[in-house]
Amino acid sequence: MTTFAESLKKEIARVARKELREEISALRKTSVVQRSEIASLKKQLKAVQAQVNRLSKEKGEKARSAPLNEPYSSSAQLKGKPGRKVLFTAERLKLQRARLGFTQEQMAKLLEVSSLSIWKWETGGAQPRASRVPQILKRLALGKREAQDQINT
């Protein structure tokens, strides 16, 4: 009986290897296709970066300092390094709210907006008006005690 059990185990292992071999070959083919796509995307990215560098050299220093893909930046310099613009981002808002330990309602009260606005800003569904961004950034830069005092007043 042990020979039957052993031969059954061997047959099961053989069939499993055969099935795995087919699946692995399919995965290898997919991997090769994806690697070639990645290589072509890297080439495209390199070409675009070269084009951006060339255009920025043509336009001068202004084109190099302008941020790409940012909707706007604050015109007010908030105790930062000279020439460095502070931007409003959803991640910054989330981090500041977590740092202060505030709920969305408390953050809304601090920034004088609705809690729905805070939720939309954090999820990236909306952006605050450009005219309000400097005021929002100033309030986000407050310390925990200062922010709590502003909420309580």
C-alpha positions in Angstrom: 0.0 0.0 0.0 2.9 2.3 0.6 3.9 2.1 -3.0 0.5 3.2 -4.1 0.6 6.2 -1.7 4.1 7.1 -2.9 3.2 6.9 -6.5 0.0 9.0 -5.9 2.1 11.7 -4.2 4.6 11.6 -7.1 1.8 11.9 -9.7 0.2 14.8 -7.8 3.6 16.6 -7.6 4.2 16.0 -11.3 0.8 17.5 -12.3 1.3 20.4 -9.9 4.7 21.2 -11.5 3.2 21.0 -14.9 0.4 23.5 -14.1 2.9 25.8 -12.3 5.2 25.7 -15.3 2.4 26.9 -17.6 1.4 29.7 -15.2 5.0 30.8 -14.6 5.7 31.0 -18.4 2.6 33.2 -18.7 3.9 35.4 -15.9 7.3 35.6 -17.5 5.8 36.7 -20.8 3.8 39.4 -19.0 7.0 40.5 -17.1 8.9 40.8 -20.4 6.2 43.0 -21.9 6.0 45.2 -18.8 9.8 45.6 -18.7 9.9 46.8 -22.3 7.1 49.2 -21.6 9.0 50.6 -18.6 12.1 51.0 -20.7 10.2 52.9 -23.3 8.5 55.1 -20.7 11.9 55.9 -19.2 13.2 56.9 -22.6 10.2 59.2 -23.1 10.6 60.7 -19.6 14.3 61.4 -20.3 13.3 63.1 -23.6 10.7 65.2 -21.9 13.1 66.2 -19.1 15.7 67.2 -21.7 13.1 69.3 -23.5 12.0 71.0 -20.2 15.7 71.7 -19.4 16.2 73.2 -22.9 13.1 75.3 -22.6 14.0 76.5 -19.2 17.4 77.6 -20.4 15.7 79.5 -23.3 13.3 81.2 -21.0 15.7 81.9 -18.3 15.5 81.6 -14.5 11.7 82.3 -14.4 10.7 79.1 -16.1 13.0 77.0 -13.8 11.6 78.5 -10.6 7.9 78.0 -11.7 6.5 74.8 -10.2 5.0 72.3 -12.6 1.6 70.8 -12.0 0.8 73.1 -9.1 -2.4 75.0 -9.4 -1.1 78.0 -7.5 1.2 79.1 -4.8 0.9 81.6 -2.1 2.4 85.0 -2.8 3.1 85.6 0.8 6.4 84.4 2.2 5.7 82.6 5.5 8.9 82.8 7.6 10.6 80.6 5.0 13.8 80.9 3.1 13.9 83.8 0.8 12.7 83.0 -2.7 10.9 79.8 -1.4 7.2 79.7 -2.0 5.0 77.8 0.4 2.3 75.8 -1.4 -1.1 74.5 -0.2 -1.4 70.8 -0.6 -3.9 68.2 0.7 -1.0 66.3 2.3 0.2 69.4 4.2 -3.3 70.1 5.5 -3.7 66.4 6.7 -0.3 66.5 8.4 -0.9 69.8 10.1 -4.4 68.7 11.3 -2.8 65.5 12.7 0.1 67.5 14.3 -2.4 69.7 16.0 -4.6 66.8 17.0 -7.7 68.5 15.6 -10.9 67.1 14.1 -12.1 68.3 10.8 -14.6 70.5 12.6 -11.9 72.1 14.7 -9.7 72.7 11.7 -12.7 74.2 9.9 -13.3 76.5 12.8 -9.6 77.5 12.8 -9.6 78.2 9.1 -13.0 79.8 9.1 -14.5 77.4 6.6 -17.0 74.5 6.7 -16.0 71.0 7.7 -17.1 69.9 4.3 -14.5 72.2 2.7 -11.8 70.6 4.9 -12.9 67.1 3.9 -12.9 68.1 0.2 -9.5 69.8 0.5 -8.0 66.7 2.2 -9.3 64.3 -0.3 -8.2 66.4 -3.2 -11.8 67.0 -4.4 -11.4 70.8 -4.3 -8.8 73.5 -3.7 -9.3 76.6 -1.6 -9.6 79.9 -3.4 -6.3 81.5 -4.3 -7.2 84.6 -2.4 -7.6 82.6 0.8 -4.5 80.5 0.5 -2.1 82.9 2.3 -4.5 83.2 5.2 -4.9 79.4 5.4 -1.1 78.9 5.3 -0.5 81.4 8.1 -3.0 79.6 10.3 -1.6 76.2 9.4 1.8 77.5 10.6 0.5 78.2 14.1 1.6 76.2 17.0 -0.8 73.9 18.9 -1.5 76.4 21.7 -2.0 79.3 19.4 -4.4 77.3 17.2 -6.3 76.1 20.2 -6.6 79.7 21.5 -7.9 80.9 18.1 -10.6 78.2 18.2 -11.7 79.0 21.7 -12.0 82.8 21.1 
